Amino acid sequence: MKSYTKFSINEHLVRAALSDSTVFDIDNIVILPGFCDVHVHFREPGFSYKETIKTGSASGANGGYTDVCTMPNLNPVPDSVQNIQKQLDIIKSDAIIGVHPYASITVNQEGEALSDFEGMKDLAIAYSDDGRGVQSEEMMEKAMQGARALDKIIVAHCEINDLLRGGYIHDGEYCALNGMKGICSESEWGQIKRDIEIAKRTKCKYHVCHISTKESVELIRQAKKDGVDITCETAPHYLVFNDMMLKDEGRFKMNPPIRSEQDRLALIEGIKDGTIDMIATDHAPHSDEEKSQGLKGSKMGVVGLECAFSVMYTYLVKTGVITMERLIELMCYNPRRRFGIELGESYTVFDLGKKYTVNPDEFLTMGRHTPFDGYELFGECLLTVKNGKAVVKNHKIVDYNEV
């Protein structure tokens, strides 16, 4: 059994998990620090028919995550103390792992007026309008100035609305061959370029969500060389798929879209050279009805918490692209350092020798739509422990009284 931990573990819990597992190879059992995902959508309050804090946090634990940051496209939008408190009350009652909410950058995420930054500074992990790009340069500058004064991070979904033109997949080869409407790469990297200049002026801590294009990688690489306080994330689906691997199914539709092979390879290089700081899932569940309308009609968003580590271990570590130590930096330590989220006595146990086929019907999330459906992966999560207590064991939520 190999440990990648830098903290004490509860050996009783680890042995209990192994004793309850019917088949495992002790040489392939690893103890890993609890993962941290800075980009998830748990949909509550407002959209609990898609996901709840309880099911979302269980899903995270079932994938080895012990902390996540939840995006603000909720109802009500967390743009005031009163509104974010509604989410915090549910988290306190129902979450089985650490759930850290973002406050919105603008009121109702409409881009017209700043949210109550000062009032929410001790309640929110950072500020984001994820799901929408802040279209006004003036508004983004005000937001960065406000965040800078409070020593908080602006977390940006970068998207220029005027360049979308009704698109719903990458404006590339698959799009052209199938007569679909595409989303150009500039809609993403154009706003990143703008925001980097604002971050230079304001000295704000700036984080870019789910980058997907080669231009985005290069802009961020150069910004780091220029001393901008910038970090970024990408997601597993952008590192594994290219647009020619799409199928006309809702499980392949997300925003930003899966892009070209050149973009995928640039993201891989960004992972290897440190330009990309972390891997986040952008876990975004929808109902079956909302995801059953093909690429054109389905809602954007896929689920990913329960297979993210296995995907990255299978496609990046086992293939020799990066080391296990680098993957743990990307999925645990870097996000925690950037957002100030403590690890504590939180860890997860995986059987790296276990090969399994992704079956979304076995997920703990309410969402069932992932592009990895049916993929064969290595690495099964046996146990996840948050602050010394088992929360998920052998894919079931743990009753603390039983441990």
Buried (B, 14 or more C-beta within 10 A) or exposed (E): EEBBBEEEBBEEBBEBBBEEBEEBEEEBBBBBBBBBBBBBBBBBBBBBBBBBBBBBBBBBBBBBBBBBBBBBBBEBBBBBBEBBEBBBEBBEEBBBBBBBBBBBBBBBBEBEEBBBBEBBBEBBBBBBBBBBBBBEEEBBBBBBBBBBEEEBBBBBBBBBEEBBEEBBBBBBEBBEEEEBBBBBBBBBBBBBBBBBEBBBEBEBBBBBBBBBBBBBBBBBBEBBEEEBBBBBBBBBBBBBBBBEBBEBBBBBBBBBBBBBBEBBBBBBBBBEEEBBBBBBBBBBBBBEEBBBEBBEEBBBBBBBBBBBBBBBBBBBBBEEBBEBEBBBBBBBBBBBBBBEBEBBBBBBBBBBBBEBEBEBEEBBBBBBBBBBBEBEBBBBBBBBBBBEBBBBBBBEBBEEEEB
